[in-house]
Amino acid sequence: MKTTLQLPDDLYRDVKATAARSGRSVTSIVEESLRRFLAEAAPMEALRPLPVSHNRSGFTDEFLASGINFDNTSDVLAWLDGLEGRLP
Protein backbone atom coordinates (compact mmCIF):
# COMPACT_ATOMS: atom_id res chain seq x y z
CA MET A 1 0.00 0.00 0.00
CA LYS A 2 1.31 3.43 -0.81
CA THR A 3 0.90 6.31 1.60
CA THR A 4 2.36 9.73 2.26
CA LEU A 5 4.08 10.61 5.53
CA GLN A 6 4.97 14.06 6.75
CA LEU A 7 8.22 13.89 8.70
CA PRO A 8 10.38 16.63 10.17
CA ASP A 9 13.25 17.45 7.80
CA ASP A 10 15.95 16.36 10.25
CA LEU A 11 14.27 13.00 10.85
CA TYR A 12 13.94 12.33 7.13
CA ARG A 13 17.61 13.22 6.60
CA ASP A 14 18.60 10.77 9.34
CA VAL A 15 16.44 7.99 7.88
CA LYS A 16 17.74 8.64 4.37
CA ALA A 17 21.37 8.61 5.57
CA THR A 18 20.81 5.40 7.55
CA ALA A 19 19.20 3.77 4.53
CA ALA A 20 22.12 4.80 2.29
CA ARG A 21 24.74 3.52 4.76
CA SER A 22 22.99 0.18 5.12
CA GLY A 23 22.11 -0.27 1.46
CA ARG A 24 18.41 -0.28 2.21
CA SER A 25 15.47 1.82 1.08
CA VAL A 26 13.84 4.52 3.18
CA THR A 27 10.64 2.48 2.94
CA SER A 28 12.30 -0.59 4.49
CA ILE A 29 13.69 1.50 7.38
CA VAL A 30 10.28 3.07 8.08
CA GLU A 31 8.55 -0.32 7.78
CA GLU A 32 10.97 -1.99 10.21
CA SER A 33 10.64 0.91 12.64
CA LEU A 34 6.85 0.75 12.59
CA ARG A 35 6.85 -3.04 13.04
CA ARG A 36 9.20 -2.76 16.03
CA PHE A 37 7.11 0.00 17.58
CA LEU A 38 3.89 -1.98 17.17
CA ALA A 39 5.47 -5.16 18.54
CA GLU A 40 6.71 -3.35 21.66
CA ALA A 41 3.50 -1.42 22.30
CA ALA A 42 1.36 -3.16 24.88
CA PRO A 43 -2.04 -4.10 23.49
CA MET A 44 -4.84 -2.37 25.37
CA GLU A 45 -6.28 -5.74 26.41
CA ALA A 46 -2.99 -6.63 28.10
CA LEU A 47 -3.03 -3.58 30.36
CA ARG A 48 -4.31 -4.29 33.84
CA PRO A 49 -7.23 -2.14 34.94
CA LEU A 50 -6.44 0.37 37.66
CA PRO A 51 -7.87 -0.40 41.08
CA VAL A 52 -10.97 1.54 42.06
CA SER A 53 -11.59 2.41 45.68
CA HIS A 54 -15.14 2.32 46.92
CA ASN A 55 -14.43 3.81 50.32
CA ARG A 56 -14.83 7.46 51.25
CA SER A 57 -11.07 8.04 51.47
CA GLY A 58 -11.43 9.88 54.75
CA PHE A 59 -13.91 12.47 53.47
CA THR A 60 -16.39 13.56 56.12
CA ASP A 61 -20.16 13.64 55.66
CA GLU A 62 -19.93 17.45 55.85
CA PHE A 63 -17.44 17.56 52.98
CA LEU A 64 -19.37 15.11 50.82
CA ALA A 65 -22.65 16.98 51.45
CA SER A 66 -21.11 20.41 50.76
CA GLY A 67 -22.02 20.38 47.06
CA ILE A 68 -18.45 21.26 46.11
CA ASN A 69 -17.37 20.53 42.56
CA PHE A 70 -14.59 18.05 43.36
CA ASP A 71 -13.10 18.59 39.90
CA ASN A 72 -12.44 22.24 40.75
CA THR A 73 -9.38 22.49 42.98
CA SER A 74 -10.11 26.13 43.79
CA ASP A 75 -13.52 25.19 45.24
CA VAL A 76 -12.02 22.43 47.37
CA LEU A 77 -9.22 24.68 48.67
CA ALA A 78 -11.68 27.49 49.45
CA TRP A 79 -13.82 25.04 51.44
CA LEU A 80 -10.75 23.79 53.31
CA ASP A 81 -9.69 27.39 54.06
CA GLY A 82 -13.03 27.85 55.81
CA LEU A 83 -12.12 25.00 58.19
CA GLU A 84 -8.84 26.50 59.39
CA GLY A 85 -10.27 27.88 62.63
CA ARG A 86 -12.08 24.63 63.44
CA LEU A 87 -9.17 22.20 63.12
CA PRO A 88 -7.69 20.78 66.35
Buried (B, 14 or more C-beta within 10 A) or exposed (E): EEEEEEEEEEEBEEBEEEBEEEEEEBEEBBEEEEEEEEEEEEEEEEEEEEEEEEEEEEEEEEBEEBEBEEEEEEBBEEBEEEEEEEEE
